[in-house]
Amino acid sequence: MELPTVNLKTILLVHWLLTTWGCIAFGGPYPWANFTILALGVWAVAQRDSIDAISLFLGGLAATIFLDIVHISIFYQRTGFSDTERFGAGMAILSLLFKPLSCCFVYQMYRQRGGERLLHIGFLGPSQERSDYQTIDSPEAPTDPFGGSENRVHGPQGY
């Protein structure tokens, strides 16, 4: 099933807004983790052809899913939150709920930029890794580099 195309700037804007509102209720590591990952997203927007930028943003989004679950579960208070803090906590939870969907969209962008599967299980089958570099070995190279050396004439070696 093909996902609809979503602009990376839209994903960043939505998560920036929800993270800013989430900072009303949660301080400390919550803003640091989320705004750092959003900075990686800005890098991915600035360098449209970079696979590194989009893959780091994708990995960071996946990591903040786990970090947000831990942070919200530790610091969420059932009582003692004002209405404003409850709003902030709700926006942080909403941001957490949107992150898996955002990861799907960002993964689609990663694949469009030329990225391959993130998990390479090379020991289970033959490697199908492609490289942009041309090998320096010629196709006519002998398989045994010492083969046929007895037929060569050995002259004095210069040092």
DSSP file with accessible surface (Angstrom, degrees, kcal/mol):
  #  RESIDUE AA STRUCTURE BP1 BP2  ACC     N-H-->O    O-->H-N    N-H-->O    O-->H-N    TCO  KAPPA ALPHA  PHI   PSI    X-CA   Y-CA   Z-CA
    1    1 A M              0   0  225      0, 0.0     2,-0.4     0, 0.0     0, 0.0   0.000 360.0 360.0 360.0 127.7    0.0    0.0    0.0
    2    2 A E        -     0   0  151      1,-0.0     3,-0.1     3,-0.0     0, 0.0  -0.698 360.0-136.2 -85.9 129.1    1.4    3.3   -1.1
    3    3 A L        -     0   0   51     -2,-0.4     3,-0.1   101,-0.1    -1,-0.0  -0.557  28.4-103.9 -79.7 146.9    1.4    6.1    1.5
    4    4 A P        -     0   0   89      0, 0.0     2,-0.4     0, 0.0    -1,-0.1  -0.366  44.0 -98.8 -65.9 152.2    0.3    9.6    0.3
    5    5 A T        -     0   0  115     -3,-0.1     2,-0.4   103,-0.0   100,-0.0  -0.600  42.1-173.6 -77.6 129.2    3.1   12.0   -0.1
    6    6 A V        -     0   0   41     -2,-0.4     2,-0.2    99,-0.1   103,-0.1  -0.979  26.8-115.1-123.2 138.0    3.6   14.4    2.8
    7    7 A N     >  -     0   0   83     -2,-0.4     4,-1.7     1,-0.1     3,-0.4  -0.468  15.1-134.9 -71.8 138.7    6.1   17.3    2.7
    8    8 A L  H  > S+     0   0    9      1,-0.2     4,-2.5     2,-0.2     5,-0.2   0.862 106.6  58.8 -63.1 -33.3    8.9   17.0    5.2
    9    9 A K  H  > S+     0   0  105      1,-0.2     4,-2.5     2,-0.2    -1,-0.2   0.876 103.3  52.3 -64.4 -35.1    8.4   20.7    6.2
   10   10 A T  H  > S+     0   0   70     -3,-0.4     4,-2.6     2,-0.2     5,-0.2   0.921 108.8  49.4 -66.4 -43.1    4.8   19.8    7.2
   11   11 A I  H  X S+     0   0    8     -4,-1.7     4,-2.4     1,-0.2     5,-0.2   0.934 112.9  47.8 -61.0 -44.4    6.0   17.0    9.4
   12   12 A L  H  X S+     0   0   19     -4,-2.5     4,-2.7     1,-0.2    -2,-0.2   0.916 111.4  49.9 -62.9 -43.4    8.5   19.3   11.0
   13   13 A L  H  X S+     0   0  109     -4,-2.5     4,-2.5     2,-0.2     5,-0.2   0.931 111.9  47.4 -63.0 -44.5    6.0   22.1   11.6
   14   14 A V  H  X S+     0   0   57     -4,-2.6     4,-2.6     1,-0.2     5,-0.2   0.946 116.2  43.4 -63.7 -46.8    3.4   19.8   13.2
   15   15 A H  H  X S+     0   0    2     -4,-2.4     4,-2.5    -5,-0.2     5,-0.2   0.865 112.6  53.0 -70.4 -32.6    6.0   18.2   15.5
   16   16 A W  H  X S+     0   0  129     -4,-2.7     4,-2.6    -5,-0.2    -1,-0.2   0.943 111.8  45.7 -64.6 -45.0    7.6   21.6   16.4
   17   17 A L  H  X S+     0   0   68     -4,-2.5     4,-2.2    -5,-0.2    -2,-0.2   0.942 116.0  44.8 -63.3 -47.3    4.2   23.0   17.3
   18   18 A L  H  X S+     0   0   10     -4,-2.6     4,-2.2     1,-0.2    -1,-0.2   0.876 114.1  49.8 -67.0 -36.2    3.2   19.9   19.4
   19   19 A T  H  X S+     0   0    1     -4,-2.5     4,-1.6    -5,-0.2    -1,-0.2   0.908 108.7  52.4 -68.2 -40.4    6.6   19.8   21.1
   20   20 A T  H  < S+     0   0   52     -4,-2.6     4,-0.3     1,-0.2     3,-0.2   0.931 113.6  43.3 -60.9 -44.4    6.5   23.5   21.9
   21   21 A W  H >< S+     0   0   93     -4,-2.2     3,-1.3     1,-0.2     4,-0.5   0.856 109.9  57.6 -69.0 -33.7    3.1   23.0   23.6
   22   22 A G  H >X S+     0   0    0     -4,-2.2     4,-2.1     1,-0.3     3,-0.9   0.792  94.0  67.2 -66.0 -26.1    4.3   19.8   25.2
   23   23 A C  T 3< S+     0   0   38     -4,-1.6    -1,-0.3     1,-0.2    -2,-0.2   0.644  84.3  73.4 -69.8 -13.0    7.1   21.8   26.9
   24   24 A I  T <4 S+     0   0   72     -3,-1.3    -1,-0.2    -4,-0.3    -2,-0.2   0.909 112.9  24.1 -63.4 -39.2    4.4   23.6   28.9
   25   25 A A  T <4 S+     0   0   20     -3,-0.9     2,-0.5    -4,-0.5    -2,-0.2   0.779 125.3  47.9 -97.2 -31.5    4.0   20.4   31.0
   26   26 A F     <  +     0   0    4     -4,-2.1    -1,-0.2    62,-0.1     2,-0.1  -0.953  61.4 169.0-121.7 126.7    7.4   18.6   30.6
   27   27 A G    >   +     0   0   45     -2,-0.5     3,-1.2     3,-0.1    -3,-0.0  -0.376  45.5  42.5-113.6-165.0   10.7   20.2   31.0
   28   28 A G  T 3> S+     0   0   46      1,-0.3     4,-1.2    -2,-0.1    -2,-0.1  -0.448 121.2   6.4  70.0-123.0   14.3   18.9   31.2
   29   29 A P  H 3> S+     0   0   76      0, 0.0     4,-2.6     0, 0.0     5,-0.3   0.733 117.3  73.4 -72.5 -21.6   15.1   16.1   28.7
   30   30 A Y  H <> S+     0   0    2     -3,-1.2     4,-2.1     1,-0.2     5,-0.3   0.960 103.1  38.1 -59.7 -52.3   11.8   16.2   26.8
   31   31 A P  H  > S+     0   0   26      0, 0.0     4,-2.8     0, 0.0     5,-0.4   0.913 115.9  54.1 -66.2 -37.6   12.6   19.5   25.0
   32   32 A W  H  X S+     0   0  195     -4,-1.2     4,-1.6     1,-0.2    -2,-0.2   0.939 112.3  42.4 -60.6 -48.7   16.2   18.6   24.5
   33   33 A A  H  X S+     0   0   25     -4,-2.6     4,-1.8     2,-0.2    -1,-0.2   0.948 119.7  42.1 -64.3 -47.5   15.5   15.3   22.9
   34   34 A N  H  X S+     0   0    5     -4,-2.1     4,-2.1    -5,-0.3    -2,-0.2   0.906 115.2  46.8 -72.6 -41.5   12.7   16.5   20.7
   35   35 A F  H  X S+     0   0   70     -4,-2.8     4,-1.8    -5,-0.3    -1,-0.2   0.836 109.8  55.5 -72.2 -28.5   14.2   19.8   19.5
   36   36 A T  H  X S+     0   0   73     -4,-1.6     4,-1.6    -5,-0.4    -1,-0.2   0.929 109.8  46.0 -64.4 -43.1   17.5   18.0   18.7
   37   37 A I  H  X S+     0   0   21     -4,-1.8     4,-1.8     1,-0.2    -2,-0.2   0.884 109.7  54.0 -68.3 -36.0   15.7   15.6   16.5
   38   38 A L  H  X S+     0   0   15     -4,-2.1     4,-2.0     1,-0.2    -1,-0.2   0.868 104.4  55.8 -65.8 -32.2   13.8   18.5   14.9
   39   39 A A  H  X S+     0   0   59     -4,-1.8     4,-2.0     2,-0.2    -1,-0.2   0.891 105.2  51.8 -65.1 -37.7   17.1   20.2   14.1
   40   40 A L  H  X S+     0   0   43     -4,-1.6     4,-2.0     1,-0.2    17,-0.2   0.869 107.4  53.8 -63.7 -34.6   18.1   17.0   12.3
   41   41 A G  H  X S+     0   0    0     -4,-1.8     4,-1.8     2,-0.2    -2,-0.2   0.882 105.3  52.0 -66.0 -37.9   14.9   17.4   10.4
   42   42 A V  H  X S+     0   0   90     -4,-2.0     4,-2.6     2,-0.2    -2,-0.2   0.907 108.7  51.8 -64.2 -38.5   15.8   20.9    9.4
   43   43 A W  H  X S+     0   0   87     -4,-2.0     4,-2.4     1,-0.2    -2,-0.2   0.903 107.4  52.5 -62.4 -40.3   19.2   19.5    8.1
   44   44 A A  H  < S+     0   0    0     -4,-2.0    -1,-0.2     9,-0.3    -2,-0.2   0.840 110.7  47.6 -66.2 -31.2   17.2   16.9    6.1
   45   45 A V  H  < S+     0   0   28     -4,-1.8     3,-0.3     1,-0.2    -2,-0.2   0.910 111.7  50.1 -72.9 -41.0   15.2   19.7    4.5
   46   46 A A  H  < S+     0   0   78     -4,-2.6     2,-0.8     1,-0.3    -2,-0.2   0.874 114.9  43.7 -67.8 -36.5   18.3   21.8    3.8
   47   47 A Q    ><  +     0   0   99     -4,-2.4     3,-1.3    -5,-0.2    -1,-0.3  -0.776  69.0 177.2-112.2  88.3   20.1   18.9    2.1
   48   48 A R  T 3  S+     0   0  141     -2,-0.8    -1,-0.2    -3,-0.3    -2,-0.1   0.721  78.5  46.4 -65.3 -24.3   17.5   17.3   -0.1
   49   49 A D  T 3  S+     0   0  152     65,-0.0     2,-0.6     4,-0.0    -1,-0.3   0.460  84.7 111.4 -97.9  -1.7   19.9   14.8   -1.6
   50   50 A S    <>  -     0   0   21     -3,-1.3     4,-1.2    -6,-0.2     5,-0.1  -0.630  42.0-174.3 -82.6 119.9   21.5   13.6    1.6
   51   51 A I  H  > S+     0   0   60     -2,-0.6     4,-2.4     2,-0.2     5,-0.2   0.834  86.5  59.1 -75.7 -32.2   20.7   10.1    2.7
   52   52 A D  H  > S+     0   0  110      1,-0.2     4,-2.4     2,-0.2     5,-0.2   0.916 104.3  49.3 -62.9 -43.9   22.6   10.7    6.0
   53   53 A A  H  > S+     0   0    0      1,-0.2     4,-2.0     2,-0.2    -9,-0.3   0.942 114.8  42.6 -63.3 -46.7   20.4   13.6    7.0
   54   54 A I  H  X S+     0   0    0     -4,-1.2     4,-2.5     1,-0.2    -1,-0.2   0.877 114.2  51.5 -71.3 -33.6   17.1   11.8    6.4
   55   55 A S  H  X S+     0   0   34     -4,-2.4     4,-2.7     2,-0.2    -1,-0.2   0.902 110.5  48.3 -71.8 -36.7   18.3    8.6    8.0
   56   56 A L  H  X S+     0   0   90     -4,-2.4     4,-2.5    -5,-0.2    -2,-0.2   0.894 112.0  49.9 -67.1 -38.5   19.5   10.3   11.1
   57   57 A F  H  X S+     0   0    0     -4,-2.0     4,-2.5   -17,-0.2    -2,-0.2   0.929 112.0  48.2 -63.7 -42.7   16.2   12.1   11.3
   58   58 A L  H  X S+     0   0   13     -4,-2.5     4,-2.2     2,-0.2    -2,-0.2   0.936 113.3  46.6 -63.4 -46.2   14.3    8.8   10.9
   59   59 A G  H  X S+     0   0   42     -4,-2.7     4,-2.2     1,-0.2    -1,-0.2   0.886 112.6  51.0 -63.2 -37.8   16.4    7.1   13.6
   60   60 A G  H  X S+     0   0    9     -4,-2.5     4,-2.6     2,-0.2    -2,-0.2   0.894 107.9  51.3 -67.5 -40.0   16.0   10.1   15.9
   61   61 A L  H  X S+     0   0    3     -4,-2.5     4,-1.1     2,-0.2    -2,-0.2   0.924 111.3  48.6 -61.3 -42.5   12.2   10.0   15.4
   62   62 A A  H  X S+     0   0   53     -4,-2.2     4,-1.2     1,-0.2     3,-0.3   0.905 111.9  49.4 -65.0 -38.8   12.2    6.3   16.3
   63   63 A A  H  X S+     0   0   48     -4,-2.2     4,-2.5     1,-0.2    -2,-0.2   0.895 106.8  54.6 -67.7 -38.6   14.3    6.9   19.3
   64   64 A T  H  X S+     0   0    1     -4,-2.6     4,-2.7     1,-0.2    -1,-0.2   0.731  97.9  64.6 -71.8 -19.2   12.1    9.8   20.6
   65   65 A I  H  X S+     0   0   38     -4,-1.1     4,-1.9    -3,-0.3    -1,-0.2   0.969 109.8  38.7 -60.9 -49.7    9.1    7.5   20.5
   66   66 A F  H  X S+     0   0  135     -4,-1.2     4,-2.3     1,-0.2    -2,-0.2   0.936 117.5  49.8 -64.7 -45.4   10.8    5.4   23.2
   67   67 A L  H  X S+     0   0   81     -4,-2.5     4,-3.0     1,-0.2     5,-0.2   0.891 110.3  50.3 -63.2 -40.0   12.1    8.4   25.0
   68   68 A D  H  X S+     0   0    1     -4,-2.7     4,-3.0     2,-0.2     5,-0.3   0.897 108.6  52.3 -66.3 -38.7    8.8   10.2   25.1
   69   69 A I  H  X S+     0   0   87     -4,-1.9     4,-2.2    -5,-0.2    -2,-0.2   0.949 114.4  42.9 -60.6 -46.6    7.0    7.1   26.4
   70   70 A V  H  X S+     0   0   54     -4,-2.3     4,-1.9     2,-0.2     5,-0.2   0.948 116.9  46.6 -64.2 -47.3    9.5    6.9   29.2
   71   71 A H  H  X S+     0   0   17     -4,-3.0     4,-2.6     1,-0.2     5,-0.2   0.930 115.0  44.6 -65.1 -45.5    9.5   10.6   29.9
   72   72 A I  H  X S+     0   0   15     -4,-3.0     4,-1.8     1,-0.2    -1,-0.2   0.912 112.9  51.6 -66.7 -40.0    5.7   11.0   29.9
   73   73 A S  H  < S+     0   0   87     -4,-2.2    -1,-0.2    -5,-0.3    -2,-0.2   0.846 115.9  41.5 -67.9 -29.8    5.2    7.9   32.0
   74   74 A I  H  < S+     0   0  109     -4,-1.9    -2,-0.2    -5,-0.2    -1,-0.2   0.917 124.6  32.2 -80.3 -44.4    7.6    9.1   34.7
   75   75 A F  H  < S+     0   0  107     -4,-2.6     2,-0.4    -5,-0.2    -2,-0.2   0.473  86.3 110.1-100.0  -1.5    6.7   12.8   34.8
   76   76 A Y     <  -     0   0   93     -4,-1.8     2,-0.5    -5,-0.2     3,-0.1  -0.621  53.4-156.1 -76.5 128.3    3.0   12.8   34.1
   77   77 A Q        -     0   0  104     -2,-0.4     4,-0.2     1,-0.1    -2,-0.1  -0.902  13.4-157.0-106.2 130.6    1.0   13.6   37.3
   78   78 A R  S    S+     0   0  231     -2,-0.5     2,-0.3     2,-0.1    -1,-0.1   0.844  84.6  28.3 -73.4 -32.2   -2.6   12.5   37.6
   79   79 A T  S    S+     0   0  119      1,-0.1     3,-0.1    -3,-0.1    -1,-0.1  -0.903 106.7  44.5-124.6 155.7   -3.3   15.2   40.1
   80   80 A G  S    S+     0   0   67      1,-0.3     2,-0.4    -2,-0.3    -1,-0.1   0.382  74.4 126.0  95.9  -5.3   -1.8   18.6   40.5
   81   81 A F        -     0   0   22     -4,-0.2    -1,-0.3    -3,-0.1     2,-0.1  -0.705  53.1-138.3 -84.4 134.7   -1.7   19.7   36.8
   82   82 A S     >  -     0   0   58     -2,-0.4     4,-2.4    -3,-0.1     5,-0.2  -0.301  33.6 -96.8 -76.8 175.0   -3.4   22.9   36.0
   83   83 A D  H  > S+     0   0  115      1,-0.2     4,-2.1     2,-0.2     5,-0.1   0.897 126.7  51.3 -61.6 -39.1   -5.5   23.2   32.9
   84   84 A T  H  > S+     0   0   86      2,-0.2     4,-2.3     1,-0.2    -1,-0.2   0.915 110.7  47.7 -64.9 -42.4   -2.6   24.7   30.9
   85   85 A E  H  > S+     0   0   68      2,-0.2     4,-2.6     1,-0.2    -2,-0.2   0.873 109.9  52.5 -68.5 -35.4   -0.3   21.8   32.0
   86   86 A R  H  X S+     0   0  128     -4,-2.4     4,-2.5     2,-0.2    -1,-0.2   0.897 108.8  51.0 -64.9 -38.6   -2.9   19.2   31.1
   87   87 A F  H  X S+     0   0   90     -4,-2.1     4,-2.3     2,-0.2    -2,-0.2   0.938 110.8  48.5 -60.8 -46.4   -3.2   20.9   27.7
   88   88 A G  H  X S+     0   0    0     -4,-2.3     4,-2.1     1,-0.2    -2,-0.2   0.903 111.6  49.1 -61.1 -42.0    0.6   20.6   27.3
   89   89 A A  H  X S+     0   0    1     -4,-2.6     4,-2.3     1,-0.2    -1,-0.2   0.904 109.9  52.2 -65.1 -38.9    0.6   17.0   28.4
   90   90 A G  H  X S+     0   0   32     -4,-2.5     4,-2.5     1,-0.2    -2,-0.2   0.897 109.2  49.0 -64.2 -38.3   -2.1   16.3   25.9
   91   91 A M  H  X S+     0   0   34     -4,-2.3     4,-2.5     2,-0.2    -1,-0.2   0.881 110.0  51.7 -69.7 -35.3   -0.1   17.9   23.1
   92   92 A A  H  X S+     0   0    0     -4,-2.1     4,-2.1     2,-0.2    -2,-0.2   0.913 112.0  46.6 -65.6 -39.8    3.0   15.8   24.1
   93   93 A I  H  X S+     0   0   65     -4,-2.3     4,-2.3     2,-0.2    -2,-0.2   0.906 111.3  51.6 -68.1 -39.8    0.9   12.7   24.0
   94   94 A L  H  X S+     0   0   61     -4,-2.5     4,-1.8     2,-0.2    -2,-0.2   0.917 109.1  50.6 -63.4 -40.3   -0.6   13.7   20.6
   95   95 A S  H  X S+     0   0    0     -4,-2.5     4,-1.3     1,-0.2    -1,-0.2   0.915 109.4  51.6 -62.2 -40.9    2.9   14.3   19.3
   96   96 A L  H  < S+     0   0   28     -4,-2.1     3,-0.3     1,-0.2    -2,-0.2   0.894 108.9  50.5 -62.9 -38.6    3.9   10.8   20.5
   97   97 A L  H  < S+     0   0  118     -4,-2.3     4,-0.5     1,-0.2    -1,-0.2   0.823 110.8  49.1 -70.1 -30.4    0.9    9.3   18.7
   98   98 A F  H  X S+     0   0   85     -4,-1.8     4,-2.5     1,-0.2    -1,-0.2   0.707  92.3  80.3 -79.4 -20.7    1.8   11.1   15.4
   99   99 A K  H  X S+     0   0    3     -4,-1.3     4,-2.6    -3,-0.3     5,-0.2   0.879  87.9  51.5 -62.5 -41.5    5.4   10.0   15.5
  100  100 A P  H  > S+     0   0   64      0, 0.0     4,-1.8     0, 0.0    -1,-0.2   0.929 113.0  46.9 -61.5 -38.6    4.9    6.4   14.2
  101  101 A L  H  > S+     0   0   88     -4,-0.5     4,-2.0     2,-0.2    -2,-0.2   0.919 111.8  50.8 -65.5 -40.8    3.0    7.8   11.2
  102  102 A S  H  X S+     0   0   10     -4,-2.5     4,-2.9     1,-0.2     5,-0.2   0.884 106.2  55.8 -63.3 -37.3    5.7   10.4   10.7
  103  103 A C  H  X S+     0   0   19     -4,-2.6     4,-2.6     1,-0.2    -1,-0.2   0.894 105.8  51.6 -62.0 -38.6    8.3    7.6   10.7
  104  104 A C  H  X S+     0   0   63     -4,-1.8     4,-1.9     2,-0.2    -2,-0.2   0.929 112.5  45.0 -63.6 -43.4    6.4    5.9    7.9
  105  105 A F  H  X S+     0   0   21     -4,-2.0     4,-2.0     2,-0.2    -2,-0.2   0.912 114.2  48.3 -66.9 -42.5    6.4    9.1    5.8
  106  106 A V  H  X S+     0   0    0     -4,-2.9     4,-2.5     2,-0.2    -2,-0.2   0.887 109.1  53.8 -67.8 -35.6   10.0    9.8    6.6
  107  107 A Y  H  X S+     0   0   80     -4,-2.6     4,-2.3    -5,-0.2    -1,-0.2   0.908 106.7  52.3 -64.1 -37.9   11.0    6.3    5.7
  108  108 A Q  H  X S+     0   0   25     -4,-1.9     4,-2.0     1,-0.2    -2,-0.2   0.916 110.5  47.7 -62.5 -41.0    9.2    6.7    2.3
  109  109 A M  H  X S+     0   0   20     -4,-2.0     4,-1.8     2,-0.2    -2,-0.2   0.882 108.6  55.3 -66.5 -37.2   11.3    9.9    1.8
  110  110 A Y  H  <>S+     0   0   22     -4,-2.5     5,-2.4     1,-0.2    -2,-0.2   0.920 109.2  46.7 -60.2 -43.9   14.4    8.0    2.8
  111  111 A R  H ><5S+     0   0  116     -4,-2.3     3,-1.2     1,-0.2    -1,-0.2   0.877 109.5  54.4 -67.6 -35.4   13.7    5.3    0.1
  112  112 A Q  H 3<5S+     0   0  124     -4,-2.0    -1,-0.2     1,-0.3    -2,-0.2   0.823 103.3  56.8 -67.5 -30.0   13.0    8.1   -2.5
  113  113 A R  T 3<5S-     0   0   50     -4,-1.8    -1,-0.3    -5,-0.1    -2,-0.2   0.457 131.0 -92.4 -80.5  -1.2   16.4    9.6   -1.8
  114  114 A G  T < 5S+     0   0   48     -3,-1.2    -3,-0.2     1,-0.3    -2,-0.1   0.512  76.0 147.3 106.6   4.7   18.0    6.3   -2.7
  115  115 A G      < -     0   0    7     -5,-2.4    -1,-0.3    -6,-0.2     2,-0.1  -0.418  33.6-147.0 -72.8 149.7   18.3    4.7    0.7
  116  116 A E        -     0   0   67      1,-0.2    -1,-0.1    -2,-0.1     4,-0.1  -0.406  45.3 -47.0-103.8-173.9   18.0    1.0    1.0
  117  117 A R        -     0   0  154     -2,-0.1    -1,-0.2     1,-0.1     3,-0.0  -0.230  49.2-136.1 -55.0 142.6   16.5   -1.2    3.7
  118  118 A L  S    S+     0   0   87      1,-0.1     2,-0.7    -3,-0.1    -1,-0.1   0.805  90.0  59.9 -74.2 -29.5   17.7   -0.1    7.1
  119  119 A L        -     0   0  137      2,-0.0     2,-0.6     0, 0.0    -1,-0.1  -0.890  67.8-168.6-105.0 114.3   18.4   -3.7    8.3
  120  120 A H        -     0   0  118     -2,-0.7     2,-0.8    -4,-0.1     3,-0.2  -0.900   5.4-172.6-101.8 117.3   20.9   -5.6    6.2
  121  121 A I    >   +     0   0   89     -2,-0.6     3,-0.8     1,-0.2     4,-0.4  -0.711  18.6 161.5-108.1  77.7   21.0   -9.2    7.1
  122  122 A G  G >   +     0   0   48     -2,-0.8     3,-0.7     1,-0.2    -1,-0.2   0.765  63.1  63.7 -73.7 -26.2   24.0  -10.2    5.0
  123  123 A F  G 3  S+     0   0  179      1,-0.2    -1,-0.2    -3,-0.2    -2,-0.1   0.654  96.6  59.9 -77.5  -9.9   24.9  -13.5    6.7
  124  124 A L  G <  S-     0   0  128     -3,-0.8    -1,-0.2     1,-0.1    -2,-0.2   0.642 119.9  -7.0 -89.4 -15.6   21.5  -15.0    5.7
  125  125 A G  S <  S-     0   0   36     -3,-0.7    -1,-0.1    -4,-0.4     2,-0.1  -0.951  95.1 -51.7-162.7-179.6   22.1  -14.7    2.0
  126  126 A P        -     0   0  116      0, 0.0     2,-0.3     0, 0.0    -2,-0.1  -0.374  60.0-109.1 -67.2 145.2   24.3  -13.3   -0.7
  127  127 A S        -     0   0   88      1,-0.1    -5,-0.0    -2,-0.1    -7,-0.0  -0.547  27.8-173.5 -75.8 136.0   25.1   -9.6   -0.4
  128  128 A Q        +     0   0  163     -2,-0.3     2,-0.2     2,-0.1    -1,-0.1  -0.163  29.7 150.3-118.7  35.3   23.5   -7.4   -3.0
  129  129 A E        -     0   0  153      1,-0.0     2,-0.4     2,-0.0    -2,-0.0  -0.515  31.8-152.9 -73.7 133.6   25.3   -4.2   -2.0
  130  130 A R        -     0   0  189     -2,-0.2     2,-0.3     2,-0.0    -2,-0.1  -0.842   7.6-160.9-106.7 146.8   25.9   -1.8   -4.8
  131  131 A S        -     0   0   82     -2,-0.4    -2,-0.0     2,-0.2     0, 0.0  -0.941  23.7-143.1-127.6 149.6   28.7    0.7   -4.9
  132  132 A D  S    S+     0   0  166     -2,-0.3     2,-0.3     2,-0.1    -1,-0.1   0.559  80.5  89.0 -82.5  -9.3   29.3    3.9   -6.8
  133  133 A Y  S    S-     0   0  196      1,-0.0     2,-0.4     0, 0.0    -2,-0.2  -0.692  75.5-130.9 -94.3 144.2   33.0    3.1   -7.1
  134  134 A Q        -     0   0  182     -2,-0.3     2,-0.1     1,-0.1    -2,-0.1  -0.722  28.4-115.4 -90.8 137.4   34.4    1.0  -10.0
  135  135 A T        -     0   0  108     -2,-0.4    -1,-0.1     1,-0.1     0, 0.0  -0.387  10.4-141.9 -71.2 151.0   36.7   -1.8   -9.0
  136  136 A I  S    S+     0   0  166     -2,-0.1     2,-0.3     2,-0.1    -1,-0.1   0.567  72.4 102.6 -90.0  -9.8   40.3   -1.5  -10.0
  137  137 A D  S    S-     0   0  124      1,-0.0    -2,-0.1     2,-0.0     0, 0.0  -0.575  71.8-132.8 -71.9 133.4   40.6   -5.2  -10.7
  138  138 A S    >   -     0   0   63     -2,-0.3     3,-1.6     1,-0.1    -2,-0.1  -0.600  14.1-123.8 -84.1 150.9   40.4   -6.0  -14.4
  139  139 A P  T 3  S+     0   0  121      0, 0.0    -1,-0.1     0, 0.0    -2,-0.0   0.756 110.2  58.0 -66.6 -20.1   38.1   -8.8  -15.5
  140  140 A E  T 3  S+     0   0  155      2,-0.0     3,-0.1     3,-0.0    -3,-0.0   0.366  75.6 129.0 -89.6   4.9   41.0  -10.5  -17.2
  141  141 A A    <   -     0   0   51     -3,-1.6     2,-0.1     1,-0.1    -4,-0.0  -0.377  66.0-110.2 -63.4 137.2   43.1  -10.8  -14.0
  142  142 A P        -     0   0  101      0, 0.0    -1,-0.1     0, 0.0    -2,-0.0  -0.383  13.6-135.8 -68.0 147.1   44.3  -14.3  -13.4
  143  143 A T  S    S+     0   0  151      1,-0.2    -2,-0.1    -3,-0.1    -3,-0.0   0.821  98.0  48.2 -72.9 -29.8   42.8  -16.1  -10.5
  144  144 A D    >   -     0   0   89      1,-0.1     3,-1.4     3,-0.0    -1,-0.2  -0.911  69.1-166.0-112.2 107.1   46.2  -17.4   -9.3
  145  145 A P  T 3  S+     0   0   89      0, 0.0    -1,-0.1     0, 0.0    -2,-0.1   0.769  91.1  46.3 -67.0 -20.3   48.7  -14.5   -9.2
  146  146 A F  T >  S+     0   0  156      2,-0.0     3,-1.3     3,-0.0     4,-0.2   0.425  85.3 119.1 -98.8   0.3   51.6  -17.0   -8.9
  147  147 A G  T <  S+     0   0   37     -3,-1.4    -3,-0.0     1,-0.2     0, 0.0  -0.449  78.9  13.4 -68.7 135.6   50.4  -19.3  -11.6
  148  148 A G  T >  S+     0   0   29     -2,-0.2     3,-0.9     1,-0.1     4,-0.3   0.606  82.4 128.4  79.5  11.1   52.8  -19.7  -14.5
  149  149 A S  G X   +     0   0   40     -3,-1.3     3,-0.8     1,-0.2    -2,-0.1   0.769  65.0  64.3 -72.3 -20.0   55.7  -18.1  -12.8
  150  150 A E  G 3  S+     0   0  140      1,-0.2    -1,-0.2    -4,-0.2     4,-0.1   0.733  97.8  55.9 -74.9 -17.4   57.9  -21.1  -13.6
  151  151 A N  G <  S+     0   0  137     -3,-0.9    -1,-0.2     2,-0.1     2,-0.2   0.561  89.9  94.7 -88.5  -9.6   57.6  -20.3  -17.3
  152  152 A R  S <  S-     0   0  152     -3,-0.8     2,-0.5    -4,-0.3    -4,-0.0  -0.560  80.2-117.9 -82.7 150.8   58.9  -16.7  -16.9
  153  153 A V        -     0   0  142     -2,-0.2     2,-0.7     1,-0.0    -2,-0.1  -0.744  25.9-144.3 -87.0 126.1   62.5  -15.8  -17.4
  154  154 A H        -     0   0  146     -2,-0.5     3,-0.1    -4,-0.1    -1,-0.0  -0.828  22.7-179.9 -96.0 118.9   64.0  -14.5  -14.3
  155  155 A G        -     0   0   50     -2,-0.7     2,-0.1     1,-0.2     0, 0.0  -0.494  43.0 -65.5-103.7 179.0   66.5  -11.7  -14.8
  156  156 A P        -     0   0  136      0, 0.0     2,-0.5     0, 0.0    -1,-0.2  -0.405  52.0-130.2 -67.1 140.6   68.5   -9.8  -12.3
  157  157 A Q        -     0   0  143     -2,-0.1     2,-0.3    -3,-0.1    -3,-0.0  -0.810  14.1-138.5 -94.9 133.5   66.4   -7.6  -10.1
  158  158 A G              0   0   79     -2,-0.5     0, 0.0     1,-0.0     0, 0.0  -0.694 360.0 360.0 -90.1 139.5   67.3   -4.0   -9.6
  159  159 A Y              0   0  250     -2,-0.3    -1,-0.0     0, 0.0    -2,-0.0  -0.781 360.0 360.0-109.2 360.0   67.1   -2.5   -6.2
